[in-house]
Amino acid sequence: MPGDLRSWLKDALEFMIEQIELARSPSDQYSAVEAAQGIIPYLRSRLKEDNFLAANFALVLDALIDPNHGKRIWMEIAKEPADVFSKSADDIIERLSALKQVLQSPPPQSK
């Protein structure tokens, strides 16, 4: 069901944003980024249900969702110094928020 998928994806994005926000605390940075990254395989699996959404997620998240390199990139981000991580966190949150906007818009009409 498309509504169920969109609802699940919205919840997943909100979880990821929450984890990235938690990661702004240096003591939580690694574990919170790891938690945010940990949902990516499930995200990719669910996105197989909707090509339109899958394309949007792939374009917006780019290498962060890549099955071959994504985890390594997330773990590199998790190890960044706090000042660098702050910029990475802002970028990731901006991308995730953009995807929430996509989920709030009506699905394209099939012809």
Gaussian input, Z-matrix of N, CA and C with variables (Angstrom, degrees):
# hf/3-21g

backbone

0 1
 N
 C     1     B1
 C     2     B2     1     A1
 N     3     B3     2     A2     1     D1
 C     4     B4     3     A3     2     D2
 C     5     B5     4     A4     3     D3
 N     6     B6     5     A5     4     D4
 C     7     B7     6     A6     5     D5
 C     8     B8     7     A7     6     D6
 N     9     B9     8     A8     7     D7
 C    10    B10     9     A9     8     D8
 C    11    B11    10    A10     9     D9
 N    12    B12    11    A11    10    D10
 C    13    B13    12    A12    11    D11
 C    14    B14    13    A13    12    D12
 N    15    B15    14    A14    13    D13
 C    16    B16    15    A15    14    D14
 C    17    B17    16    A16    15    D15
 N    18    B18    17    A17    16    D16
 C    19    B19    18    A18    17    D17
 C    20    B20    19    A19    18    D18
 N    21    B21    20    A20    19    D19
 C    22    B22    21    A21    20    D20
 C    23    B23    22    A22    21    D21
 N    24    B24    23    A23    22    D22
 C    25    B25    24    A24    23    D23
 C    26    B26    25    A25    24    D24
 N    27    B27    26    A26    25    D25
 C    28    B28    27    A27    26    D26
 C    29    B29    28    A28    27    D27
 N    30    B30    29    A29    28    D28
 C    31    B31    30    A30    29    D29
 C    32    B32    31    A31    30    D30
 N    33    B33    32    A32    31    D31
 C    34    B34    33    A33    32    D32
 C    35    B35    34    A34    33    D33
 N    36    B36    35    A35    34    D34
 C    37    B37    36    A36    35    D35
 C    38    B38    37    A37    36    D36
 N    39    B39    38    A38    37    D37
 C    40    B40    39    A39    38    D38
 C    41    B41    40    A40    39    D39
 N    42    B42    41    A41    40    D40
 C    43    B43    42    A42    41    D41
 C    44    B44    43    A43    42    D42
 N    45    B45    44    A44    43    D43
 C    46    B46    45    A45    44    D44
 C    47    B47    46    A46    45    D45
 N    48    B48    47    A47    46    D46
 C    49    B49    48    A48    47    D47
 C    50    B50    49    A49    48    D48
 N    51    B51    50    A50    49    D49
 C    52    B52    51    A51    50    D50
 C    53    B53    52    A52    51    D51
 N    54    B54    53    A53    52    D52
 C    55    B55    54    A54    53    D53
 C    56    B56    55    A55    54    D54
 N    57    B57    56    A56    55    D55
 C    58    B58    57    A57    56    D56
 C    59    B59    58    A58    57    D57
 N    60    B60    59    A59    58    D58
 C    61    B61    60    A60    59    D59
 C    62    B62    61    A61    60    D60
 N    63    B63    62    A62    61    D61
 C    64    B64    63    A63    62    D62
 C    65    B65    64    A64    63    D63
 N    66    B66    65    A65    64    D64
 C    67    B67    66    A66    65    D65
 C    68    B68    67    A67    66    D66
 N    69    B69    68    A68    67    D67
 C    70    B70    69    A69    68    D68
 C    71    B71    70    A70    69    D69
 N    72    B72    71    A71    70    D70
 C    73    B73    72    A72    71    D71
 C    74    B74    73    A73    72    D72
 N    75    B75    74    A74    73    D73
 C    76    B76    75    A75    74    D74
 C    77    B77    76    A76    75    D75
 N    78    B78    77    A77    76    D76
 C    79    B79    78    A78    77    D77
 C    80    B80    79    A79    78    D78
 N    81    B81    80    A80    79    D79
 C    82    B82    81    A81    80    D80
 C    83    B83    82    A82    81    D81
 N    84    B84    83    A83    82    D82
 C    85    B85    84    A84    83    D83
 C    86    B86    85    A85    84    D84
 N    87    B87    86    A86    85    D85
 C    88    B88    87    A87    86    D86
 C    89    B89    88    A88    87    D87
 N    90    B90    89    A89    88    D88
 C    91    B91    90    A90    89    D89
 C    92    B92    91    A91    90    D90
 N    93    B93    92    A92    91    D91
 C    94    B94    93    A93    92    D92
 C    95    B95    94    A94    93    D93
 N    96    B96    95    A95    94    D94
 C    97    B97    96    A96    95    D95
 C    98    B98    97    A97    96    D96
 N    99    B99    98    A98    97    D97
 C   100   B100    99    A99    98    D98
 C   101   B101   100   A100    99    D99
 N   102   B102   101   A101   100   D100
 C   103   B103   102   A102   101   D101
 C   104   B104   103   A103   102   D102
 N   105   B105   104   A104   103   D103
 C   106   B106   105   A105   104   D104
 C   107   B107   106   A106   105   D105
 N   108   B108   107   A107   106   D106
 C   109   B109   108   A108   107   D107
 C   110   B110   109   A109   108   D108
 N   111   B111   110   A110   109   D109
 C   112   B112   111   A111   110   D110
 C   113   B113   112   A112   111   D111
 N   114   B114   113   A113   112   D112
 C   115   B115   114   A114   113   D113
 C   116   B116   115   A115   114   D114
 N   117   B117   116   A116   115   D115
 C   118   B118   117   A117   116   D116
 C   119   B119   118   A118   117   D117
 N   120   B120   119   A119   118   D118
 C   121   B121   120   A120   119   D119
 C   122   B122   121   A121   120   D120
 N   123   B123   122   A122   121   D121
 C   124   B124   123   A123   122   D122
 C   125   B125   124   A124   123   D123
 N   126   B126   125   A125   124   D124
 C   127   B127   126   A126   125   D125
 C   128   B128   127   A127   126   D126
 N   129   B129   128   A128   127   D127
 C   130   B130   129   A129   128   D128
 C   131   B131   130   A130   129   D129
 N   132   B132   131   A131   130   D130
 C   133   B133   132   A132   131   D131
 C   134   B134   133   A133   132   D132
 N   135   B135   134   A134   133   D133
 C   136   B136   135   A135   134   D134
 C   137   B137   136   A136   135   D135
 N   138   B138   137   A137   136   D136
 C   139   B139   138   A138   137   D137
 C   140   B140   139   A139   138   D138
 N   141   B141   140   A140   139   D139
 C   142   B142   141   A141   140   D140
 C   143   B143   142   A142   141   D141
 N   144   B144   143   A143   142   D142
 C   145   B145   144   A144   143   D143
 C   146   B146   145   A145   144   D144
 N   147   B147   146   A146   145   D145
 C   148   B148   147   A147   146   D146
 C   149   B149   148   A148   147   D147
 N   150   B150   149   A149   148   D148
 C   151   B151   150   A150   149   D149
 C   152   B152   151   A151   150   D150
 N   153   B153   152   A152   151   D151
 C   154   B154   153   A153   152   D152
 C   155   B155   154   A154   153   D153
 N   156   B156   155   A155   154   D154
 C   157   B157   156   A156   155   D155
 C   158   B158   157   A157   156   D156
 N   159   B159   158   A158   157   D157
 C   160   B160   159   A159   158   D158
 C   161   B161   160   A160   159   D159
 N   162   B162   161   A161   160   D160
 C   163   B163   162   A162   161   D161
 C   164   B164   163   A163   162   D162
 N   165   B165   164   A164   163   D163
 C   166   B166   165   A165   164   D164
 C   167   B167   166   A166   165   D165
 N   168   B168   167   A167   166   D166
 C   169   B169   168   A168   167   D167
 C   170   B170   169   A169   168   D168
 N   171   B171   170   A170   169   D169
 C   172   B172   171   A171   170   D170
 C   173   B173   172   A172   171   D171
 N   174   B174   173   A173   172   D172
 C   175   B175   174   A174   173   D173
 C   176   B176   175   A175   174   D174
 N   177   B177   176   A176   175   D175
 C   178   B178   177   A177   176   D176
 C   179   B179   178   A178   177   D177
 N   180   B180   179   A179   178   D178
 C   181   B181   180   A180   179   D179
 C   182   B182   181   A181   180   D180
 N   183   B183   182   A182   181   D181
 C   184   B184   183   A183   182   D182
 C   185   B185   184   A184   183   D183
 N   186   B186   185   A185   184   D184
 C   187   B187   186   A186   185   D185
 C   188   B188   187   A187   186   D186
 N   189   B189   188   A188   187   D187
 C   190   B190   189   A189   188   D188
 C   191   B191   190   A190   189   D189
 N   192   B192   191   A191   190   D190
 C   193   B193   192   A192   191   D191
 C   194   B194   193   A193   192   D192
 N   195   B195   194   A194   193   D193
 C   196   B196   195   A195   194   D194
 C   197   B197   196   A196   195   D195
 N   198   B198   197   A197   196   D196
 C   199   B199   198   A198   197   D197
 C   200   B200   199   A199   198   D198
 N   201   B201   200   A200   199   D199
 C   202   B202   201   A201   200   D200
 C   203   B203   202   A202   201   D201
 N   204   B204   203   A203   202   D202
 C   205   B205   204   A204   203   D203
 C   206   B206   205   A205   204   D204
 N   207   B207   206   A206   205   D205
 C   208   B208   207   A207   206   D206
 C   209   B209   208   A208   207   D207
 N   210   B210   209   A209   208   D208
 C   211   B211   210   A210   209   D209
 C   212   B212   211   A211   210   D210
 N   213   B213   212   A212   211   D211
 C   214   B214   213   A213   212   D212
 C   215   B215   214   A214   213   D213
 N   216   B216   215   A215   214   D214
 C   217   B217   216   A216   215   D215
 C   218   B218   217   A217   216   D216
 N   219   B219   218   A218   217   D217
 C   220   B220   219   A219   218   D218
 C   221   B221   220   A220   219   D219
 N   222   B222   221   A221   220   D220
 C   223   B223   222   A222   221   D221
 C   224   B224   223   A223   222   D222
 N   225   B225   224   A224   223   D223
 C   226   B226   225   A225   224   D224
 C   227   B227   226   A226   225   D225
 N   228   B228   227   A227   226   D226
 C   229   B229   228   A228   227   D227
 C   230   B230   229   A229   228   D228
 N   231   B231   230   A230   229   D229
 C   232   B232   231   A231   230   D230
 C   233   B233   232   A232   231   D231
 N   234   B234   233   A233   232   D232
 C   235   B235   234   A234   233   D233
 C   236   B236   235   A235   234   D234
 N   237   B237   236   A236   235   D235
 C   238   B238   237   A237   236   D236
 C   239   B239   238   A238   237   D237
 N   240   B240   239   A239   238   D238
 C   241   B241   240   A240   239   D239
 C   242   B242   241   A241   240   D240
 N   243   B243   242   A242   241   D241
 C   244   B244   243   A243   242   D242
 C   245   B245   244   A244   243   D243
 N   246   B246   245   A245   244   D244
 C   247   B247   246   A246   245   D245
 C   248   B248   247   A247   246   D246
 N   249   B249   248   A248   247   D247
 C   250   B250   249   A249   248   D248
 C   251   B251   250   A250   249   D249
 N   252   B252   251   A251   250   D250
 C   253   B253   252   A252   251   D251
 C   254   B254   253   A253   252   D252
 N   255   B255   254   A254   253   D253
 C   256   B256   255   A255   254   D254
 C   257   B257   256   A256   255   D255
 N   258   B258   257   A257   256   D256
 C   259   B259   258   A258   257   D257
 C   260   B260   259   A259   258   D258
 N   261   B261   260   A260   259   D259
 C   262   B262   261   A261   260   D260
 C   263   B263   262   A262   261   D261
 N   264   B264   263   A263   262   D262
 C   265   B265   264   A264   263   D263
 C   266   B266   265   A265   264   D264
 N   267   B267   266   A266   265   D265
 C   268   B268   267   A267   266   D266
 C   269   B269   268   A268   267   D267
 N   270   B270   269   A269   268   D268
 C   271   B271   270   A270   269   D269
 C   272   B272   271   A271   270   D270
 N   273   B273   272   A272   271   D271
 C   274   B274   273   A273   272   D272
 C   275   B275   274   A274   273   D273
 N   276   B276   275   A275   274   D274
 C   277   B277   276   A276   275   D275
 C   278   B278   277   A277   276   D276
 N   279   B279   278   A278   277   D277
 C   280   B280   279   A279   278   D278
 C   281   B281   280   A280   279   D279
 N   282   B282   281   A281   280   D280
 C   283   B283   282   A282   281   D281
 C   284   B284   283   A283   282   D282
 N   285   B285   284   A284   283   D283
 C   286   B286   285   A285   284   D284
 C   287   B287   286   A286   285   D285
 N   288   B288   287   A287   286   D286
 C   289   B289   288   A288   287   D287
 C   290   B290   289   A289   288   D288
 N   291   B291   290   A290   289   D289
 C   292   B292   291   A291   290   D290
 C   293   B293   292   A292   291   D291
 N   294   B294   293   A293   292   D292
 C   295   B295   294   A294   293   D293
 C   296   B296   295   A295   294   D294
 N   297   B297   296   A296   295   D295
 C   298   B298   297   A297   296   D296
 C   299   B299   298   A298   297   D297
 N   300   B300   299   A299   298   D298
 C   301   B301   300   A300   299   D299
 C   302   B302   301   A301   300   D300
 N   303   B303   302   A302   301   D301
 C   304   B304   303   A303   302   D302
 C   305   B305   304   A304   303   D303
 N   306   B306   305   A305   304   D304
 C   307   B307   306   A306   305   D305
 C   308   B308   307   A307   306   D306
 N   309   B309   308   A308   307   D307
 C   310   B310   309   A309   308   D308
 C   311   B311   310   A310   309   D309
 N   312   B312   311   A311   310   D310
 C   313   B313   312   A312   311   D311
 C   314   B314   313   A313   312   D312
 N   315   B315   314   A314   313   D313
 C   316   B316   315   A315   314   D314
 C   317   B317   316   A316   315   D315
 N   318   B318   317   A317   316   D316
 C   319   B319   318   A318   317   D317
 C   320   B320   319   A319   318   D318
 N   321   B321   320   A320   319   D319
 C   322   B322   321   A321   320   D320
 C   323   B323   322   A322   321   D321
 N   324   B324   323   A323   322   D322
 C   325   B325   324   A324   323   D323
 C   326   B326   325   A325   324   D324
 N   327   B327   326   A326   325   D325
 C   328   B328   327   A327   326   D326
 C   329   B329   328   A328   327   D327
 N   330   B330   329   A329   328   D328
 C   331   B331   330   A330   329   D329
 C   332   B332   331   A331   330   D330

   B1=1.4535
   B2=1.5279
   B3=1.3372
   B4=1.4561
   B5=1.5266
   B6=1.3317
   B7=1.4601
   B8=1.5146
   B9=1.3281
   B10=1.4593
   B11=1.5198
   B12=1.3255
   B13=1.4658
   B14=1.5167
   B15=1.3063
   B16=1.4729
   B17=1.5283
   B18=1.3097
   B19=1.4634
   B20=1.5274
   B21=1.3298
   B22=1.4632
   B23=1.5306
   B24=1.3218
   B25=1.4688
   B26=1.5259
   B27=1.3324
   B28=1.4704
   B29=1.5260
   B30=1.3224
   B31=1.4670
   B32=1.5306
   B33=1.3302
   B34=1.4707
   B35=1.5212
   B36=1.3310
   B37=1.4684
   B38=1.5249
   B39=1.3193
   B40=1.4672
   B41=1.5244
   B42=1.3272
   B43=1.4611
   B44=1.5304
   B45=1.3208
   B46=1.4651
   B47=1.5307
   B48=1.3215
   B49=1.4705
   B50=1.5242
   B51=1.3320
   B52=1.4688
   B53=1.5358
   B54=1.3157
   B55=1.4670
   B56=1.5299
   B57=1.3137
   B58=1.4706
   B59=1.5268
   B60=1.3195
   B61=1.4686
   B62=1.5306
   B63=1.3371
   B64=1.4695
   B65=1.5223
   B66=1.3075
   B67=1.4618
   B68=1.5205
   B69=1.3164
   B70=1.4747
   B71=1.5302
   B72=1.3170
   B73=1.4622
   B74=1.5228
   B75=1.3409
   B76=1.4693
   B77=1.5301
   B78=1.3252
   B79=1.4680
   B80=1.5320
   B81=1.3262
   B82=1.4716
   B83=1.5286
   B84=1.3130
   B85=1.4646
   B86=1.5255
   B87=1.3122
   B88=1.4621
   B89=1.5283
   B90=1.3179
   B91=1.4709
   B92=1.5259
   B93=1.3220
   B94=1.4623
   B95=1.5343
   B96=1.3206
   B97=1.4638
   B98=1.5287
   B99=1.3227
   B100=1.4653
   B101=1.5341
   B102=1.3297
   B103=1.4664
   B104=1.5283
   B105=1.3300
   B106=1.4717
   B107=1.5202
   B108=1.3135
   B109=1.4616
   B110=1.5188
   B111=1.2996
   B112=1.4540
   B113=1.5120
   B114=1.3184
   B115=1.4623
   B116=1.5338
   B117=1.3207
   B118=1.4696
   B119=1.5358
   B120=1.3336
   B121=1.4779
   B122=1.5391
   B123=1.3119
   B124=1.4625
   B125=1.5296
   B126=1.3245
   B127=1.4606
   B128=1.5272
   B129=1.3251
   B130=1.4691
   B131=1.5343
   B132=1.3101
   B133=1.4670
   B134=1.5250
   B135=1.3085
   B136=1.4725
   B137=1.5285
   B138=1.3323
   B139=1.4609
   B140=1.5217
   B141=1.3170
   B142=1.4687
   B143=1.5275
   B144=1.3201
   B145=1.4649
   B146=1.5308
   B147=1.3376
   B148=1.4637
   B149=1.5272
   B150=1.3315
   B151=1.4683
   B152=1.5225
   B153=1.3325
   B154=1.4633
   B155=1.5304
   B156=1.3291
   B157=1.4607
   B158=1.5279
   B159=1.3235
   B160=1.4682
   B161=1.5220
   B162=1.3168
   B163=1.4636
   B164=1.5293
   B165=1.3201
   B166=1.4681
   B167=1.5232
   B168=1.3261
   B169=1.4573
   B170=1.5266
   B171=1.3320
   B172=1.4641
   B173=1.5284
   B174=1.3184
   B175=1.4651
   B176=1.5211
   B177=1.3154
   B178=1.4647
   B179=1.5357
   B180=1.3159
   B181=1.4643
   B182=1.5247
   B183=1.3283
   B184=1.4576
   B185=1.5323
   B186=1.3041
   B187=1.4740
   B188=1.5300
   B189=1.3232
   B190=1.4646
   B191=1.5250
   B192=1.3262
   B193=1.4674
   B194=1.5327
   B195=1.3074
   B196=1.4690
   B197=1.5264
   B198=1.3502
   B199=1.4692
   B200=1.5303
   B201=1.3162
   B202=1.4677
   B203=1.5297
   B204=1.3189
   B205=1.4650
   B206=1.5257
   B207=1.3112
   B208=1.4557
   B209=1.5164
   B210=1.3204
   B211=1.4699
   B212=1.5269
   B213=1.3278
   B214=1.4642
   B215=1.5345
   B216=1.3190
   B217=1.4653
   B218=1.5254
   B219=1.3352
   B220=1.4650
   B221=1.5245
   B222=1.3344
   B223=1.4672
   B224=1.5349
   B225=1.3294
   B226=1.4692
   B227=1.5245
   B228=1.3159
   B229=1.4674
   B230=1.5292
   B231=1.3221
   B232=1.4667
   B233=1.5245
   B234=1.3249
   B235=1.4646
   B236=1.5286
   B237=1.3171
   B238=1.4663
   B239=1.5296
   B240=1.3338
   B241=1.4715
   B242=1.5352
   B243=1.3068
   B244=1.4736
   B245=1.5271
   B246=1.3328
   B247=1.4661
   B248=1.5285
   B249=1.3122
   B250=1.4694
   B251=1.5253
   B252=1.3273
   B253=1.4559
   B254=1.5233
   B255=1.3080
   B256=1.4597
   B257=1.5305
   B258=1.3294
   B259=1.4707
   B260=1.5198
   B261=1.3289
   B262=1.4690
   B263=1.5222
   B264=1.3240
   B265=1.4725
   B266=1.5228
   B267=1.3327
   B268=1.4707
   B269=1.5217
   B270=1.3362
   B271=1.4620
   B272=1.5286
   B273=1.3135
   B274=1.4687
   B275=1.5231
   B276=1.3183
   B277=1.4684
   B278=1.5297
   B279=1.3254
   B280=1.4650
   B281=1.5319
   B282=1.3270
   B283=1.4662
   B284=1.5326
   B285=1.3305
   B286=1.4634
   B287=1.5240
   B288=1.3306
   B289=1.4732
   B290=1.5254
   B291=1.3256
   B292=1.4683
   B293=1.5333
   B294=1.3238
   B295=1.4642
   B296=1.5234
   B297=1.3319
   B298=1.4686
   B299=1.5313
   B300=1.3344
   B301=1.4728
   B302=1.5331
   B303=1.3319
   B304=1.4685
   B305=1.5261
   B306=1.3137
   B307=1.4599
   B308=1.5329
   B309=1.3311
   B310=1.4580
   B311=1.5141
   B312=1.3513
   B313=1.4517
   B314=1.5243
   B315=1.3278
   B316=1.4676
   B317=1.5311
   B318=1.3388
   B319=1.4589
   B320=1.5206
   B321=1.3290
   B322=1.4787
   B323=1.5382
   B324=1.2941
   B325=1.4706
   B326=1.5178
   B327=1.3149
   B328=1.4734
   B329=1.5231
   B330=1.3292
   B331=1.4791
   B332=1.4928
   A1=109.68
   A2=116.66
   A3=119.54
   A4=113.68
   A5=118.41
   A6=121.26
   A7=111.84
   A8=115.41
   A9=120.85
   A10=110.57
   A11=117.44
   A12=121.77
   A13=110.23
   A14=116.65
   A15=120.37
   A16=111.00
   A17=116.80
   A18=120.55
   A19=110.47
   A20=116.37
   A21=120.68
   A22=110.28
   A23=117.06
   A24=120.43
   A25=111.54
   A26=116.28
   A27=119.80
   A28=110.02
   A29=116.74
   A30=120.40
   A31=111.04
   A32=116.49
   A33=120.80
   A34=110.74
   A35=116.87
   A36=120.41
   A37=111.11
   A38=116.48
   A39=120.08
   A40=110.66
   A41=117.08
   A42=120.93
   A43=110.08
   A44=116.51
   A45=120.22
   A46=111.31
   A47=116.71
   A48=120.45
   A49=109.79
   A50=116.14
   A51=120.60
   A52=110.63
   A53=116.69
   A54=120.50
   A55=111.52
   A56=117.06
   A57=120.12
   A58=109.91
   A59=117.32
   A60=119.93
   A61=110.16
   A62=116.92
   A63=120.52
   A64=110.99
   A65=116.42
   A66=121.55
   A67=112.58
   A68=117.60
   A69=119.79
   A70=111.26
   A71=116.38
   A72=120.95
   A73=106.92
   A74=117.99
   A75=119.94
   A76=114.11
   A77=117.43
   A78=118.92
   A79=111.88
   A80=117.16
   A81=121.59
   A82=112.92
   A83=116.45
   A84=119.94
   A85=113.15
   A86=117.53
   A87=120.25
   A88=111.82
   A89=117.03
   A90=119.50
   A91=112.12
   A92=117.80
   A93=120.25
   A94=110.84
   A95=117.26
   A96=119.61
   A97=109.58
   A98=116.22
   A99=120.18
   A100=110.51
   A101=117.44
   A102=121.11
   A103=110.82
   A104=117.02
   A105=120.83
   A106=110.09
   A107=116.70
   A108=121.81
   A109=111.07
   A110=118.00
   A111=122.32
   A112=114.66
   A113=117.40
   A114=120.54
   A115=111.98
   A116=117.17
   A117=121.49
   A118=112.97
   A119=120.72
   A120=118.06
   A121=113.04
   A122=117.16
   A123=121.09
   A124=110.33
   A125=115.61
   A126=121.73
   A127=109.69
   A128=116.76
   A129=120.57
   A130=110.74
   A131=116.70
   A132=120.45
   A133=111.31
   A134=116.47
   A135=120.25
   A136=111.81
   A137=117.48
   A138=120.20
   A139=112.51
   A140=117.76
   A141=121.11
   A142=111.00
   A143=116.15
   A144=121.53
   A145=112.48
   A146=117.97
   A147=120.52
   A148=109.43
   A149=116.11
   A150=120.76
   A151=113.18
   A152=116.85
   A153=120.76
   A154=110.45
   A155=116.22
   A156=119.73
   A157=110.98
   A158=116.97
   A159=120.52
   A160=110.56
   A161=117.21
   A162=121.02
   A163=110.48
   A164=116.80
   A165=120.23
   A166=111.47
   A167=116.77
   A168=120.72
   A169=110.43
   A170=117.23
   A171=120.61
   A172=111.04
   A173=117.07
   A174=120.40
   A175=112.28
   A176=116.63
   A177=120.48
   A178=111.94
   A179=116.80
   A180=119.23
   A181=113.06
   A182=116.80
   A183=122.19
   A184=110.43
   A185=118.24
   A186=122.30
   A187=112.79
   A188=118.41
   A189=120.65
   A190=112.03
   A191=116.90
   A192=120.51
   A193=110.95
   A194=116.83
   A195=121.72
   A196=110.86
   A197=117.57
   A198=119.69
   A199=113.59
   A200=117.52
   A201=120.18
   A202=113.76
   A203=117.03
   A204=119.65
   A205=114.42
   A206=117.21
   A207=121.26
   A208=114.35
   A209=117.14
   A210=119.59
   A211=110.65
   A212=117.10
   A213=120.70
   A214=110.67
   A215=116.63
   A216=120.52
   A217=110.52
   A218=116.89
   A219=120.27
   A220=111.05
   A221=117.05
   A222=120.55
   A223=111.05
   A224=117.04
   A225=119.44
   A226=110.19
   A227=116.32
   A228=121.21
   A229=109.67
   A230=116.71
   A231=121.33
   A232=112.30
   A233=116.70
   A234=121.44
   A235=113.54
   A236=117.77
   A237=120.69
   A238=111.35
   A239=116.44
   A240=119.39
   A241=109.19
   A242=116.47
   A243=121.68
   A244=113.82
   A245=118.12
   A246=119.97
   A247=111.37
   A248=116.95
   A249=121.25
   A250=109.48
   A251=116.16
   A252=120.32
   A253=111.33
   A254=117.68
   A255=120.96
   A256=110.65
   A257=116.84
   A258=120.81
   A259=110.82
   A260=116.39
   A261=119.93
   A262=110.65
   A263=116.54
   A264=121.08
   A265=110.25
   A266=116.72
   A267=120.14
   A268=110.82
   A269=116.57
   A270=121.39
   A271=111.26
   A272=116.66
   A273=120.32
   A274=110.59
   A275=117.13
   A276=120.68
   A277=110.44
   A278=117.04
   A279=120.52
   A280=110.35
   A281=116.90
   A282=121.05
   A283=111.07
   A284=116.48
   A285=120.50
   A286=111.21
   A287=116.90
   A288=121.14
   A289=110.84
   A290=117.16
   A291=120.75
   A292=110.24
   A293=116.22
   A294=119.74
   A295=111.63
   A296=117.16
   A297=119.60
   A298=109.78
   A299=116.68
   A300=120.77
   A301=110.67
   A302=116.01
   A303=120.00
   A304=109.72
   A305=117.12
   A306=121.25
   A307=112.31
   A308=117.08
   A309=120.78
   A310=112.88
   A311=116.86
   A312=119.25
   A313=109.52
   A314=116.96
   A315=119.36
   A316=111.16
   A317=116.47
   A318=119.28
   A319=111.00
   A320=117.29
   A321=119.08
   A322=109.75
   A323=114.76
   A324=120.37
   A325=110.15
   A326=115.98
   A327=120.71
   A328=108.23
   A329=114.73
   A330=118.41
   A331=109.92
   D1=128.68
   D2=-178.38
   D3=-60.98
   D4=-39.24
   D5=179.60
   D6=-63.63
   D7=-41.02
   D8=177.83
   D9=-62.90
   D10=-42.96
   D11=178.98
   D12=-62.51
   D13=-49.16
   D14=-179.12
   D15=-61.05
   D16=-40.71
   D17=178.24
   D18=-63.87
   D19=-44.46
   D20=179.16
   D21=-62.65
   D22=-44.67
   D23=-179.86
   D24=-64.01
   D25=-39.33
   D26=178.01
   D27=-61.91
   D28=-45.23
   D29=178.09
   D30=-61.76
   D31=-40.78
   D32=179.35
   D33=-63.58
   D34=-43.41
   D35=179.00
   D36=-64.41
   D37=-41.37
   D38=178.61
   D39=-63.43
   D40=-39.89
   D41=176.34
   D42=-61.44
   D43=-45.27
   D44=-178.86
   D45=-63.53
   D46=-42.82
   D47=178.16
   D48=-61.49
   D49=-44.64
   D50=179.04
   D51=-58.82
   D52=-43.55
   D53=-179.70
   D54=-65.80
   D55=-41.50
   D56=179.05
   D57=-65.29
   D58=-38.15
   D59=176.11
   D60=-63.01
   D61=-43.22
   D62=177.08
   D63=-60.89
   D64=-34.47
   D65=-176.89
   D66=-67.82
   D67=-11.89
   D68=177.65
   D69=-65.88
   D70=-19.62
   D71=173.13
   D72=-81.72
   D73=119.19
   D74=-176.53
   D75=-52.03
   D76=-34.30
   D77=-178.83
   D78=-70.69
   D79=-21.20
   D80=-179.03
   D81=-106.41
   D82=-2.70
   D83=-170.67
   D84=-54.95
   D85=-54.45
   D86=-175.10
   D87=-64.97
   D88=-49.99
   D89=-175.51
   D90=-67.20
   D91=-35.98
   D92=-179.58
   D93=-71.16
   D94=-39.36
   D95=176.67
   D96=-66.03
   D97=-40.87
   D98=177.85
   D99=-60.91
   D100=-39.59
   D101=177.94
   D102=-65.48
   D103=-43.88
   D104=178.49
   D105=-61.57
   D106=-43.52
   D107=-179.43
   D108=-68.02
   D109=-31.36
   D110=-175.64
   D111=-62.19
   D112=-20.71
   D113=-179.22
   D114=-85.78
   D115=-11.70
   D116=-175.87
   D117=-57.12
   D118=-45.54
   D119=179.02
   D120=-58.82
   D121=-37.80
   D122=177.82
   D123=-68.71
   D124=-38.75
   D125=177.41
   D126=-60.07
   D127=-49.31
   D128=179.26
   D129=-60.06
   D130=-41.21
   D131=-179.65
   D132=-63.08
   D133=-46.37
   D134=-179.29
   D135=-68.10
   D136=-31.95
   D137=-178.67
   D138=-67.27
   D139=-15.46
   D140=176.46
   D141=-64.72
   D142=-15.47
   D143=-179.28
   D144=-78.76
   D145=-15.10
   D146=-174.90
   D147=-149.16
   D148=107.26
   D149=-177.64
   D150=-63.66
   D151=-36.58
   D152=179.37
   D153=-61.85
   D154=-49.51
   D155=179.71
   D156=-67.01
   D157=-39.37
   D158=179.09
   D159=-59.11
   D160=-42.13
   D161=179.51
   D162=-64.48
   D163=-42.86
   D164=178.93
   D165=-62.77
   D166=-45.22
   D167=179.94
   D168=-63.52
   D169=-41.36
   D170=179.57
   D171=-63.91
   D172=-42.18
   D173=-179.80
   D174=-67.57
   D175=-41.90
   D176=-175.67
   D177=-77.96
   D178=-42.86
   D179=-176.77
   D180=-86.79
   D181=-19.13
   D182=174.98
   D183=50.88
   D184=-125.73
   D185=-175.19
   D186=-68.24
   D187=-18.54
   D188=-179.57
   D189=-64.27
   D190=-21.26
   D191=-178.97
   D192=-109.57
   D193=0.71
   D194=-178.16
   D195=-63.45
   D196=128.03
   D197=-176.93
   D198=-68.24
   D199=-22.18
   D200=-177.61
   D201=-93.43
   D202=-30.72
   D203=-173.51
   D204=-125.23
   D205=-10.30
   D206=-174.65
   D207=-56.72
   D208=-48.29
   D209=-176.55
   D210=-61.98
   D211=-42.52
   D212=178.59
   D213=-60.37
   D214=-42.52
   D215=-179.87
   D216=-64.74
   D217=-44.44
   D218=178.01
   D219=-59.58
   D220=-42.08
   D221=-177.88
   D222=-70.45
   D223=-31.19
   D224=173.61
   D225=-65.54
   D226=-41.46
   D227=177.56
   D228=-62.71
   D229=-40.68
   D230=-178.88
   D231=-61.64
   D232=-26.58
   D233=-177.43
   D234=-96.18
   D235=2.27
   D236=-178.14
   D237=-66.51
   D238=151.34
   D239=171.79
   D240=-60.87
   D241=153.18
   D242=-173.42
   D243=-53.31
   D244=-41.89
   D245=-177.87
   D246=-67.73
   D247=-38.38
   D248=177.68
   D249=-71.93
   D250=-41.64
   D251=179.96
   D252=-60.69
   D253=-37.97
   D254=-179.81
   D255=-56.30
   D256=-41.45
   D257=178.53
   D258=-69.50
   D259=-40.77
   D260=177.44
   D261=-63.09
   D262=-42.26
   D263=179.10
   D264=-60.94
   D265=-44.93
   D266=178.17
   D267=-57.83
   D268=-43.81
   D269=-179.45
   D270=-64.03
   D271=-45.98
   D272=-178.84
   D273=-64.72
   D274=-44.36
   D275=179.71
   D276=-62.91
   D277=-39.10
   D278=177.46
   D279=-62.03
   D280=-42.87
   D281=178.95
   D282=-64.49
   D283=-45.79
   D284=-179.79
   D285=-64.08
   D286=-38.61
   D287=178.26
   D288=-65.95
   D289=-37.46
   D290=176.88
   D291=-62.31
   D292=-39.34
   D293=178.11
   D294=-67.32
   D295=-34.13
   D296=175.64
   D297=-61.68
   D298=-36.52
   D299=177.16
   D300=-63.84
   D301=-41.72
   D302=177.94
   D303=-60.03
   D304=-42.18
   D305=-178.74
   D306=-66.70
   D307=-27.16
   D308=-179.44
   D309=-81.04
   D310=-18.43
   D311=178.50
   D312=-82.48
   D313=153.27
   D314=-178.25
   D315=-64.56
   D316=146.59
   D317=177.38
   D318=-63.11
   D319=149.82
   D320=178.24
   D321=-64.48
   D322=148.81
   D323=179.87
   D324=-81.20
   D325=133.40
   D326=176.11
   D327=-78.07
   D328=143.52
   D329=179.69
   D330=-112.72

